[in-house]
Amino acid sequence: MERTVLLAKNPWWKGKEHFKEDEEFKKWEEKKIKWQPKLLSEITFKPFSLHFLFGPRQVGKTTLIKLMIQKLLEKEVKPEQIFYFKCDELKDYKELHDLLETYFSIREEFDVKSSHIFLDEITFAEEWFRTIKSLIDEGKFKEDIVFISGSVSLEIKKEIEYFPGRRGGGKDYLLRPLSFREFIKIMNEGLYKKLLKLSSLSEKEIIEKSIKTFPYFNELDKLFSIYLKIGGFPLAINSYAETKGISSSVKETYISWIKGDLVKVNRSPEIAREIMKSIIQKIPNPMSWEGIAKETSIKSPKTINSYAHTFEEMFLIAISHYINLNNLTIEFGKNKKIHLGDPIFYELFEEWCLIEVKEKENKKAENILAYHLLRFSKSSEIFADEVFYWRNSTEVDAIIRTKEKAVGFEVKWGKSAKQIKLIIGKMKDFFVLSKKIFEPKQKIIPLSIFLALLDA
């Protein structure tokens, strides 16, 4: 590969002051609202390590990488020790090998022994893992930190299996759209600094910290009404900041991403659209793959199941299973509840599927709760990494379990919300999350306050 191509992608090689010439960094600096993911402070750089970063497209993975590079340069890492390339221009593993050998030649001339190598959107290069695996085995990366990103987690997760014992100190990192708490930080940092944070979901802690947060309810309520409309993707947030809405071009960008990633994992966008249409119309009620199959031209429940799990791997949905509250076991044979991964997906799927979602705000509120609890549980050592539901004569929208007990949550989005005294099996704690009503003694808390406390 021509060296000039690599130089164009790594302007800081001319001197760290040239970093600001990077096109993607310039675009980020021009944004009205800038987001620095908290992952930026969590990622470690110790050789040898092979890190993987994945998450949906347009969530800010490339921006995160460029901010990491800026941070390294500020720490006086030599510019020649930092190599970045976006692999959407590569055809296959052979071109990737040629690319890396060209960089190895350059760094040898600069007498560089250890590098930070960032390979962005690597899944575009077919069988990319062959090159990375062979170079690890040859010892070419033994003093390096290699950082690989990809949007199609289904592909990345499958191909990570090619690296047993070859990761060194490497970790997996997942970048998601902004949670409501993160959204508050970029929209009103002063308010964010006043917020407390939940370390658990104990009744005492939730009640005490909700009471202390209530004085800020009006500000939180206004921000949550915006978050309900646009969600946590940076592109949508900046579109709203500029136009007070989500532009057609932004929606088209996201729909194109969804279609493109479906094709990449050998899924038909047409079949996916038909299945998603059925799912959207059933949310928030529990559903079965058999039920969806009966209502669509796709008559195989196995196909429905396969596509649903592809949607999950693409971070479009989360699937909740029914939980037996007496023994906290999962009953996989019962219907599933599906939650969309971000509020903007309702607008996207309305356009893509040519439907209008009724009572959309109510459904968004429940979906946001379930997805935030899922994110919180994955980041907490206290809870398991799943969210469940329960249904009999009544229903519990979202349940988190530990080995010993369960905590339940119900969203009531109407003008009134009443206390629900519900103790079932090992579910001893139960909260009603309202739109505006706050009755802490009855365990009724506005959803905006609860989510503002949740570091998801």
N, C-alpha and C positions, 0 to 999 in steps of 0.2 A: 504493500500500500504506500502511496505517495506520502512523504513526510509533511508536505504542505497541508494535507487534509487533517492530519493530527494537530498541527500547529493552530489551524483555524478553530479547532474544538477546545484548545487549551491555551487561550491567549495569555494566561499568567506565566507561561514559560518565558515570555519577554521581560518578566519582572512582575512581582506581585501586585504592583500598582495598576497593571493592565487587566486585573481580574474583572473590573467593572465594565470592560468591553464585552464581556460574555453576553450574548444576546438574551438568553433565558433570564439571567440575573437582571438585565436592564428592564425586561418586561415586568419582572416582579417588583422592581423599584418604582415603576410607573403606576402600579396598582394603587387605587385609593385606599384600600384596606390590605394590609400586609399581615400574613400569618406565619409565625415561626413555630412549627410543631414541637411539642414537648419532647419528642424523640431526639431532638437535636442535642439535648443535654444528657440523654440516656445511653447513647451509642458509644462504645469503647473502641479504641484504636490500638490494638496490641498484636504484633506479628507472632506467629502466622495465624491469620484468621480468615475464614470465608463466610461472610455475612450475606444474608438474603433479606431484601426489603420487598414486600409485596402489599398490594392494596388496589382498589379500583383505579381505573384511568381517570385523569383529571382531578386527582385528590391532592396532588402536590408532591409526588415522589421526586420528580426532577428538581423542583425548587428546594426540597430538603437536601438533596445531594449537593446542589450548588452552595447552599448555606453551610454545609459541612466543609466544603472546600474553602470557603471564605474563612471559616473558623480555624482550619489548619494553617492557612497562610498567615493569619493573625498570630498564631503560635510559633511563627518563624520556621515552619516546615518549608524546605526548599521547594520552589515552584516545580522543578524538574521531577520531584518525588511524587507529584500529584498528576494522575492521568485519568481523563474522563472521555468516554465515547458513548454516544447514543446508538444502540445497535439496530435501530429500525432501518438503517441503511445497508445492513449486511444481509447476504443471502443465506449463508450457512456456516457451519463450524470451520470450514476451510478458510473462509474470509476472516472469521474471527481469529483464527490461528495466525494468519498473515498480519492482521492488525496488531496483535500482541507482540509478535516477533519484531515488527517495526519499532514499537515502543521500547522493547528490550535493547535494541541496537542504540536507540537514542540515549537511554539512561546509562548505558555502558560508557558512552562517550563523555557523559557528565559525571562519571564515577559515582553513580547512585547505586547504593546497595539495597535499600529498602524503599518500597513505594506504596502509595495509597492508590489503588486501581479501582475506578468506578465504571462499571459496565451497565448502562441504563437500558431498560426494556430489552433484555437479552433474549426473550422468547421469540423475537422476530428472526433470529439466526437459527435456522433449522439444525437440530442436534447439537446445539451450542455446548452441551455438557461434555461432549467428547473432547473438545479442546481444553476445557477447564480441567477435567479429570486427568488428561495426559500431561498437562503442564505441572499440575500438582505432583504427579508421580515422578516427573523428571526433576523435581526440586526447583523449578523456575520461580515458584512463589514463596519459597521457604522463609524469606524475610519480609514478606508483603502482607498488607491488609487488602483483601479483595472484597469489594462490595457490589453485589449483583441485585438488580431490581427487575421486577416484572409485574404486569397487570393481571395476567391470567393465572390466578393462584392455583387453578386445577392443574395447569401445565407445570408451574414452578414446583408445587408440592410433589408431583409425581417424579420430576427429574432430580429433586433433592436426594431422592433415594439412591442415586448413583454415587453419592459421596460419603458412604459410611467410613468413619475413621479418618476422613480427609478434610474436616472442617476446622481443625485446630481450636482456637478460642472463639470460633464464629457462632453467631446467634441468628435467630429469625426475628425480623421486625415487621410489624403490621401497621400501616398508616391508613387510618380511616378518616371519613369526613369529620368536621368539628362536632363534638358533643355540644349540648346546650351550654354547659359551663365554659367550654373553650370559646364558644360563640360570644358569650358575655365578655370574655377577656378582650377580644378584638374590637367589640362594639362599644364597650364602656369599661375601660381598664380600672378607673377609679372605683366603680361598683364592684368589680371582680376582686379587688384587693380587700374589700370589706367582708367577703363571703367566707364562711366557715366551710369545712369539708368533712364529709362522713368517712369514718374509718371502718364502720361496720353498719349493719342494718338492724341493730338492736332497737327495741321500742324506745328505751330511755334516750339514746343518742339522737334518734330521728326527731323525737318530740322536742327535746331541749334545743337542738340546733335550729329547728324550724321556727321556734318561738323567737330566737335571737335574730333570725333572718327576716321575719315578717315585716319589720319597719321598711324594708326595701321592696315590698311586694309590688307596688305600682310600677316601679322601674323594671322589675323582672317580668311582670305581666305584659308590658309593652314589647319588651325584647322577645318574649316567647311567642307573641302573636306574629312577629316577623319570622322567627325561626320555623313556625308552623308552615309558613308560606314558601320559604326558600331553602330550608335545611342547612347543611353544613359543608357543602362543596365550595371551595374558594371561588371558582368561576361564577357560580350563581350568586354568591355573596357580593362580589364586586359588581356584577350586573345590577343587583338591587341598589347598591350604593350609588351607582351612576344614573339609574333610570327609575328607581323605585319599583322595579318589576324584574321578571326574568325574560330576557330577550329571546326572540325566535331562534337566533343564531346559537345561543347557549343551549337551548333545548335540542336543536339539531346536532350539536356537537356531542351531547350525551347519548342521544339515540344512535348516532353513528358508531360511538364507542361500543355500545351494547351489541349492535348488529355485528360489528367487526370481531369482537371477542367470541361471539357465538360461532361464527364461521371458523375461527382459529381452533376451536375445540370440537370441530365437526358436528355442530348443531345447526339445524335449519332455523333461520330467523322467522320464517313463516309459521313453522310449528310452534316455536317459542312464543310468538305473538298470540297465537290461539290459546295456548295454555295459560299465559299470563293474563289474558282477558278474563278467563274463567276464574282464576285466582282472585283478581281484583274485585270481581263482582261478588265473591263469597266472603272476603274479609269483612268483619273480624270473626266470623263464625268458623268453628272447626270444620275441616273438610277432609275428604279422602281422595286418594288417587283414582279409585274406582268411580267416584262421583264425578270427577272432572272428565274422565274418559267417556262416560255416558253422554256428557253434554258437548263433546267436541268430536271432530272427525278422527282424532287420535284414539283409537279404541283400546289401546294397550295400557293398562295401569303401570306396567314396568317402564314404558316410555315416558309417561307422565312423571313417575318417580325419578327417572334419570335426568330429565330436564329440570325438575324442581331442585335437585341437588347441584346441578350446574349453575342455576340461578344463585344458590347459596354460596358456591365457590366464587362467584363473580361479585359477591357482597351486595346483591340486589335484594335478597330476602334472608330472613332467619326462620327456621322451622322449630316450633315448640311442640313437644310431645305431652301427652296426658300423664299425670303423675298420680299414683295411688298414695293418698295422704296418710294412710294407716301405717305403711311400711316404707314410704318414700322410694318405691320402685317405679320404673318407667313402664308404661303399657304401650308398646310399639304398635299393637294391633288396632288401637283406637284412632279416631280421626286426629289430624294435626291442625294446629293453628299456624298461620303464616303471617309474618310481619315484614313490611317493606323496610329496607335498610336506611332510607333517608326520606324526609318529607317531599323532596323534589321529584321522587320517583312516581308519585301520584300524578303530577302534571305531565311527566314524560309518557307514562303508560296510558293516560287518557288520550293523548295525541296519537301514540303509536297504535293503540288498539281501537281507536275511534269510538270511545265510550265516555259517558259522563258519570263520575263517581258521586253517589248521593251521600249526604252526611259526611262529607270528606274530612272536615275538621275533627269530628269525633273519632273517626278511624285513625287519623294521623296521630292524635293524642295517645291512643292506646298503643299504636306501633312504636312511637317514640319512647314510651315507657319501657316496653319489652326490650327494645334494642339497646337502650341505655343500661338496663339491668344486666343484659348479656355482656356488654362491654365492661361493666363494673365487676361482674363476677369473674371474668377472665383476668382482670388485673389485680384481684384480691386473693390473698392466701387463705382467706376465711371461707370463701364460698366455692362451690363447684362451678364449672364453666358452661352451664346450661340454664335456660329459663323454661319453665313448664307452665301448664294451665290445668285447671280442674273444673269439671262441670257435672252437675246433677240437676236438682231443681233450681239451683242458683249456679253462678259461674265465678271463678276467680281468674282474672285476666292474665296475671303473671305471678309466678311462684319461683322463689329461689330456695334451694335446699342445701343443707349441710348434712353431715352424717347423722345428726341427732334431731334436727327439727327443720321446719319450713317457715318461710315468711311470705305472706300473700299480699297482693295489691290489686285493687279494682279501680278503674277510671270511671268517674261519673261526670260527664261533660255538660250536663244540663244546668239550668239556673239554680236548681236545688240539689243538695247532696246530703243524704242521711247516713247516720252511723249504721254500720253493718256489724253486728256481733256474731262473728263466725269463727268457731274453733272446731276444726275437723282433724281427727287423728293427731298427727305430730305438727300440724300447722297451728301454732299457738298465737302468733302475731299476725294481725291483719290491718291494712290501712286502706282508706278510701282517698283517692287522689282526685281533687275537684278542679274546676275551672277558676273559681274565685273564693269559695267558702273555706274559712279557716276555723276549725273547732278542735284544737289540739287534744283536749280531754276526751273527745270522741274519736280521736285518731283520724280526723279529716284534715287533709293538708292540700293546699294548691299544688298542682303538678309542677308549676314553674318554680316554686320554692324547693320542692324535693329534688328536682333535676339540677337546680343550681348548686345544691350541696353534694351532688354525685360526681366524683372525679372519674368519669368514664372514658 
